[in-house]
Amino acid sequence: MSKPKVVTLHHHHAKPYRKRHVGLLTISVALLALVVGATIEYRYQIVTSVSGSKNFVQDLFVTGPKDYSQKVHSTYGFQVTYDQNNFYASGIDSSTGNIYIGSDLAENRAYNVLHFASSLVNTRTTQGGLILTYHNETSFAADKIPSLQSLQNLALTDGQVNPASFNNVSSDSIVIDNHSFLHTNWALKPSNSISSFIKSQVTTYVGVVSGHPVTILINLGPGASTNSVLYDAIINSLSFGSMNLAVMPQTVATAANEAAHKTLLDSLLMSNVAAAATVGGTNSEKVAALYGPAVVKIYNVYCMDINIDGKSYLKNVCNGGITGSGFFVSQDGYIATNGHVATADPKDLVIQDALTSYSKGNSDNLQYLISLTNLTQSDLDGLNGTQQEGKIIDALYALPSARFSAVNSVDNLLVGLSSKEPDVNALLDATTARKTYPVQNTMLPATLVASDYHAVDGPDWGLDAYRASDVAIIKVAGTNYPVTKLGSLSDVTQGSNLLILGFPGNATDNGLVDATNSTVTLTNGEVSAIKNAAGSNKKLIETDTVIGHGNSGGPALADNGNVVGIATYTADGSGSGDGVFNYIRDIKDLQDLATKASINFDTNSKTQAAWQAGIDDFYTAHYSKALTDFGIVKILYPLDTRVDEFIATATTRINDGEDIQDFPTLLVAISLSVIVLSVTASVILIVRHNMHHKIYKQQVGSGMIQVIEKGQPSQKVHV
């Protein structure tokens, strides 16, 4: 038999529960609910804030489809529309004689000469392209309009093509905006055997509008492997109306200025550069945010005279400006890019000029260069056309570079570190005057330190193989620049996501500069295949990412953020229905060039470390911590094109209560432990009191004890 238990009863046991016990339980449960709710809210805030951060970053770097079309309207009454993503454009205003480029053409002026050069590499319209000339200085009465056949040579000379060097292959009449034009195809006459392998195609259109001759010449360049279908969109967009603004007659000075600018137009070299255009976007925007500041815009504008063996050979060799992209690969200012973006090599230019001149019917320069080599006719006997061309071009490039020298020259190779563009007119004027562009803290002069590039190279020039890889390294002064991470082809396989950063489309719609701000943009696609470059073991990444102009030299990154290549080529087979194929140079080509040039890349960048920490914090909505990191970046690299936007957004979101603090794990653990103990204690007290209440009620009911009033002593009973 168990021993009776002694229970002490008090007056408050008359009630089944005590308020203090229930209150303790209520408060404990409420605190528990508060802590759990706060944790859930913390998680919800993380989800929503991080989503907001991702959307902000995506808006910065990912753009939707853009309309790249631009109209050029001449006050002589005609207008034409072109795709800025496929063509570089320039024009001359006859009322002032001034040259205008790209987006500057959007303003209505008295344009009488327009020049469109393809930005697609394989069209090879180096000095040709499409040249439209409206002869405002000539006017025929309605009854004295000459035959269109008699104007054919005018079209050739307008395009700086030698009429005596071409044969009329075919002609037919066409209608352009209700006006009759004579359309003619021309072929270069056979020359002597040592250079007869080079082909050239020229197409002309001639008509008379309002009594004024209008000529169009399309020069497909030396060894052309395509046809003029690329320019059909421009021809089809041409329309004629009445003159809508009185045009002042030219003065002698204006005419001289126009003639000078026509010479500049005709001397534009190396205008057909490639670059990636923007398409859609993916959730890889964080990679863009991490490495976008390390991507820069490159401008290359030069003018020079060229001597061979100390004797004057070419005068006023100028380009109308090349723009492209590059990326820092070392914190002390080394930048990777394409060779065609950054180089201005006299030998390259001389060889390219000779072939271009040949395509226009003048073989003198090519013959002279061949005479400098050891080539003889016997070296070419028994070879087919492609082999002959390769033999001659290889011999030309084998000539010692020391024999070619640039004199009276200036190369304004600039690196834009912010969204600010250089002044296009000031840049052109300074270059043609052989002056360096004024140094700005956002626009640094760069030096070419290494390159592996031939302007005349690859199957596009009729060669059986690439002789160079089209990569270059340039350098700007300074330290603590943000940097990218160089990877290898092993970072991607067929079907892998591929990210390209650079300045596509509208940002560089003219081959030189644009008046709008430059903003680095994320381009997304996939690896279609990894192939060998023609005739070599060097690799090319084939991708479905669109490559147009403006983004040459931009980094192609894998999803892990490693740079695997450089955006370089596009091959357009649209005229034959084969579509467009795009290629990226293997990053190993750059690494090999650096090794050959004994250049070591220092990737220990304090700026990049702080920026990466800031992006990581921003991406997880830890805005206060991100502000600290971005503040360090602001001190180390104030020209970061994005840091101010991130700082402003982080500040706004902190003020809006969206800032995520580090989760107080220890505090929450202690609080939960105390609350659980409190809940447990209150439950125990409530249950124990209720048991005593039942005993009290039983004892009073059986008369064992009297009701205990407040203030009376407790009583002990045996249970």
PyMOL commands that set and color helices and strands:
alter all, ss='L'
color gray80, all
select helices_A, chain A and resi 11-14+19-61+102-106+121-123+142-144+148-158+163-165+228-237+252-266+285-294+339-342+346-359+364-372+377-380+385-397+401-403+424-432+459-461+489-491+505-508+574-576+587-596+606-619+623-636+643-655+665-701
alter helices_A, ss='H'
color red, helices_A
select strands_A, chain A and resi 6-9+69-73+78-83+87-93+99-101+111-118+129-134+166-176+179-188+200-209+212-222+239-240+275-276+295-308+311-318+322-328+334-337+404-416+443-445+447-452+471-475+485-486+497-502+521-532+539-543+547-548+555-557+562-572+580-586+715-718
alter strands_A, ss='S'
color yellow, strands_A
deselect
rebuild
show_as cartoon
